[in-house]
């Protein structure tokens, strides 16, 4: 396969396991997010791809050529670090042209490339400005422009937006995605922010416990998590304890049908029924039907754009997310019928 391939990557720091049996294939032109909690190994994996760390075992291949032991400067990758690492004593133009100067490009060619990149990141005319005169978002763009100056084969970013405020962060997520689409460059971003990954990525690699838990398109991972870790980490999920019965999950004395049964489950054994809160439906009390439970509203929280309703179904807690126009129908302490549509339900190992 052409593109980047990671084969059985392990990484140990003494007795500490940082990565275990990581296998991954990334096609040319994809935008990939390595997503997971702190300490899961995602930055270590990015550093192995970059050549800044050597794996304890396994291979890194680019277009079928092994680059596991290739020096960083020979890989031809562009990198943006969390700290940005811009040179404060240089101007914007000098920062962007730094790699070009090291490679021996003539000054007119450097200037032309700097002007081209400043246009690309929407900061034309700022070549003479000093780094200290820039805002956080502008510095971010300059770091990106510098990394792109040498037309890299891969573009690697380690939590590049973490220092920005929430509004600017969201704006930069969209800008970075549009820039990647415009250039068609294979891009790998490390993030712990699931919203960031869902916004930007073609492919999300969910990492946890120092291994890859699931790889897929953002909506596939959101709608069809393969295990409890992914379901709990990506968005908000109801993970209702029960037992596997005839391909469904028995909850509060009722067998609820599910769309899929995950791996590691046995008939009669413990299982978690997984359903997203926005898929839960509330009906009038006493309405009979499949995949329905009687419930009592224990709490209502109005979040403006949505309303969060906590339910008690015979001791089983269920969270429902609904629209404000339905708010008036449901009051704290009221009784309802809670429908968990089979098409939205998964059975996962507990």
JORA-V64771 format. One record per pair of residues at least 6 apart in sequence whose ideal C-beta (glycine too) atoms are under 6 Angstrom apart, sorted by the first residue. I is the first residue (numbers start at 0). J is the second residue. D is the distance in Angstrom with one decimal. If there is no record, write none. Layout:
# JORA-V64771
i: <I | I>
j: <J | J>
d: <D | D>
This chain:
# JORA-V64771
i: <0 | 1 | 2 | 2 | 2 | 3 | 3 | 4 | 4 | 5 | 5 | 5 | 6 | 6 | 7 | 7 | 8 | 8 | 8 | 8 | 9 | 9 | 9 | 9 | 9 | 10 | 10 | 10 | 10 | 10 | 11 | 16 | 17 | 17 | 18 | 18 | 18 | 19 | 19 | 21 | 25 | 27 | 28 | 28 | 29 | 29 | 29 | 30 | 30 | 30 | 30 | 30 | 31 | 31 | 32 | 32 | 32 | 32 | 32 | 33 | 33 | 33 | 34 | 34 | 34 | 34 | 35 | 35 | 35 | 39 | 39 | 40 | 40 | 41 | 41 | 42 | 42 | 45 | 45 | 45 | 46 | 47 | 49 | 49 | 49 | 50 | 50 | 58 | 58 | 59 | 59 | 75 | 75 | 76 | 76 | 76 | 77 | 77 | 77 | 77 | 78 | 78 | 79 | 79 | 79 | 79 | 79 | 80 | 81 | 81 | 81 | 83 | 83 | 85 | 85 | 85 | 86 | 87 | 90 | 90 | 91 | 91 | 91 | 91 | 92 | 92 | 94 | 94 | 95 | 95 | 95 | 95 | 95 | 96 | 96 | 98 | 98 | 99 | 99 | 99 | 113 | 116 | 117 | 120 | 120 | 120 | 122 | 135 | 136 | 139 | 153 | 154 | 154 | 155 | 156 | 157 | 158 | 160 | 160 | 172 | 172 | 172 | 176 | 179 | 190 | 193 | 196 | 197 | 200 | 203 | 203 | 204 | 204 | 205 | 205 | 205 | 207 | 212 | 212 | 213 | 213 | 213 | 220 | 221 | 221 | 224 | 226 | 227 | 227 | 230 | 230 | 235 | 236 | 237 | 237 | 237 | 238 | 238 | 239 | 239 | 239 | 241 | 241 | 241 | 241 | 241 | 242 | 243 | 243 | 243 | 243 | 244 | 247 | 247 | 247 | 247 | 248 | 248 | 248 | 248 | 250 | 250 | 251 | 251 | 251 | 251 | 253 | 255 | 255 | 256 | 256 | 257 | 257 | 257 | 258 | 259 | 260 | 261 | 261 | 263 | 264 | 264 | 269 | 270 | 271 | 271 | 272 | 273 | 273 | 274 | 274 | 274 | 276 | 276 | 276 | 277 | 278 | 279 | 280 | 281 | 281 | 282 | 282 | 284 | 284 | 284 | 286 | 290 | 290 | 291 | 291 | 292 | 292 | 294 | 294 | 294 | 294 | 295 | 295 | 296 | 296 | 296 | 296 | 297 | 297 | 298 | 299 | 299 | 300 | 305 | 306 | 306 | 306 | 307 | 308 | 308 | 309 | 310 | 310 | 312 | 317>
j: <24 | 62 | 25 | 26 | 27 | 25 | 61 | 24 | 60 | 21 | 23 | 59 | 57 | 58 | 20 | 57 | 18 | 21 | 54 | 57 | 18 | 19 | 55 | 56 | 57 | 17 | 18 | 43 | 54 | 55 | 55 | 209 | 40 | 43 | 40 | 43 | 209 | 209 | 210 | 211 | 31 | 185 | 183 | 185 | 185 | 201 | 202 | 179 | 186 | 199 | 200 | 201 | 187 | 202 | 188 | 190 | 196 | 200 | 203 | 41 | 189 | 204 | 190 | 196 | 203 | 205 | 41 | 206 | 207 | 206 | 207 | 206 | 209 | 189 | 206 | 157 | 189 | 155 | 157 | 189 | 52 | 54 | 76 | 78 | 155 | 71 | 74 | 65 | 67 | 66 | 67 | 151 | 152 | 151 | 153 | 155 | 146 | 147 | 151 | 154 | 146 | 155 | 142 | 143 | 146 | 156 | 159 | 157 | 157 | 158 | 161 | 138 | 142 | 94 | 130 | 142 | 94 | 130 | 127 | 129 | 125 | 126 | 128 | 141 | 113 | 126 | 141 | 145 | 113 | 116 | 144 | 145 | 148 | 109 | 113 | 148 | 149 | 109 | 112 | 148 | 126 | 144 | 123 | 140 | 143 | 144 | 140 | 163 | 167 | 171 | 185 | 184 | 186 | 187 | 188 | 189 | 189 | 168 | 171 | 195 | 198 | 199 | 199 | 186 | 196 | 233 | 203 | 217 | 217 | 217 | 220 | 211 | 214 | 212 | 213 | 229 | 228 | 228 | 229 | 220 | 225 | 229 | 233 | 233 | 234 | 230 | 347 | 271 | 347 | 236 | 273 | 276 | 273 | 274 | 317 | 318 | 271 | 273 | 250 | 272 | 315 | 248 | 249 | 250 | 270 | 272 | 249 | 264 | 266 | 268 | 270 | 254 | 254 | 255 | 256 | 257 | 255 | 270 | 272 | 346 | 272 | 315 | 292 | 312 | 313 | 315 | 292 | 290 | 339 | 290 | 341 | 344 | 345 | 346 | 342 | 345 | 346 | 347 | 348 | 348 | 270 | 348 | 349 | 346 | 347 | 349 | 344 | 345 | 347 | 339 | 343 | 344 | 318 | 319 | 320 | 320 | 343 | 319 | 338 | 319 | 335 | 336 | 338 | 334 | 335 | 336 | 336 | 339 | 341 | 336 | 338 | 312 | 337 | 310 | 312 | 335 | 337 | 311 | 334 | 308 | 329 | 331 | 333 | 309 | 311 | 309 | 308 | 331 | 307 | 320 | 321 | 323 | 326 | 320 | 319 | 329 | 318 | 317 | 337 | 337 | 337>
d: <5.7 | 5.1 | 5.3 | 4.5 | 5.0 | 4.3 | 5.6 | 5.2 | 4.4 | 5.7 | 4.3 | 6.0 | 5.4 | 4.5 | 5.7 | 4.3 | 5.6 | 4.0 | 5.0 | 3.8 | 5.9 | 5.9 | 4.8 | 4.1 | 5.8 | 4.3 | 4.1 | 5.6 | 5.5 | 5.2 | 4.7 | 5.5 | 5.1 | 4.7 | 4.6 | 5.8 | 5.5 | 5.2 | 4.8 | 5.5 | 5.5 | 5.7 | 4.9 | 5.9 | 5.9 | 4.8 | 5.5 | 5.1 | 4.8 | 5.9 | 5.4 | 4.8 | 4.8 | 4.7 | 5.1 | 5.6 | 3.9 | 4.0 | 5.2 | 4.1 | 4.8 | 5.1 | 5.8 | 4.4 | 5.5 | 5.4 | 5.1 | 3.6 | 5.4 | 4.4 | 5.2 | 6.0 | 4.5 | 4.9 | 5.1 | 5.7 | 5.4 | 5.8 | 5.7 | 5.1 | 4.2 | 5.3 | 5.9 | 5.9 | 5.5 | 4.1 | 5.3 | 5.6 | 5.1 | 5.4 | 4.7 | 5.7 | 4.8 | 5.2 | 4.5 | 5.7 | 3.6 | 5.7 | 3.4 | 4.8 | 5.9 | 4.8 | 4.9 | 5.9 | 5.0 | 4.5 | 4.9 | 5.4 | 5.3 | 4.5 | 6.0 | 5.8 | 4.3 | 5.4 | 5.1 | 6.0 | 5.6 | 5.1 | 5.6 | 5.8 | 5.0 | 5.5 | 5.1 | 5.6 | 4.8 | 3.2 | 6.0 | 5.5 | 4.8 | 5.7 | 5.0 | 4.9 | 5.6 | 4.3 | 5.2 | 5.3 | 5.1 | 4.7 | 6.0 | 5.6 | 5.6 | 4.1 | 5.2 | 4.0 | 5.9 | 4.9 | 5.6 | 5.4 | 5.0 | 6.0 | 5.1 | 5.1 | 4.4 | 5.3 | 4.6 | 4.7 | 5.6 | 4.8 | 5.3 | 5.6 | 4.7 | 5.5 | 4.6 | 4.8 | 5.7 | 5.5 | 5.0 | 4.5 | 5.8 | 5.3 | 5.4 | 5.9 | 5.2 | 4.7 | 4.7 | 5.2 | 4.9 | 5.5 | 5.3 | 5.7 | 4.9 | 4.9 | 5.8 | 5.7 | 5.9 | 3.9 | 5.9 | 5.7 | 5.1 | 4.4 | 4.9 | 5.7 | 5.4 | 5.0 | 5.6 | 5.6 | 4.6 | 5.7 | 5.5 | 4.3 | 5.8 | 4.3 | 5.1 | 4.2 | 5.7 | 5.6 | 4.8 | 5.1 | 5.7 | 5.7 | 4.4 | 5.1 | 4.8 | 5.5 | 4.6 | 5.6 | 5.3 | 5.2 | 4.2 | 5.1 | 5.9 | 5.9 | 5.8 | 5.5 | 4.2 | 4.9 | 6.0 | 5.0 | 5.8 | 5.9 | 3.9 | 4.2 | 5.8 | 4.7 | 5.3 | 5.2 | 4.5 | 4.5 | 6.0 | 4.0 | 5.4 | 5.7 | 4.6 | 4.9 | 4.8 | 4.9 | 5.8 | 4.4 | 5.1 | 5.4 | 5.3 | 5.0 | 4.5 | 5.6 | 4.0 | 4.4 | 3.7 | 4.0 | 4.2 | 6.0 | 4.9 | 4.2 | 5.9 | 4.3 | 5.6 | 5.9 | 4.4 | 5.0 | 5.3 | 5.3 | 4.9 | 4.3 | 4.9 | 4.2 | 4.4 | 5.3 | 4.1 | 4.9 | 5.4 | 6.0 | 5.7 | 5.5 | 4.9 | 4.9 | 4.9 | 4.1 | 5.5 | 5.2 | 4.3 | 5.4 | 5.2 | 5.8 | 4.8 | 5.8 | 4.5 | 5.9 | 5.9 | 4.4 | 5.6 | 5.7 | 5.8>
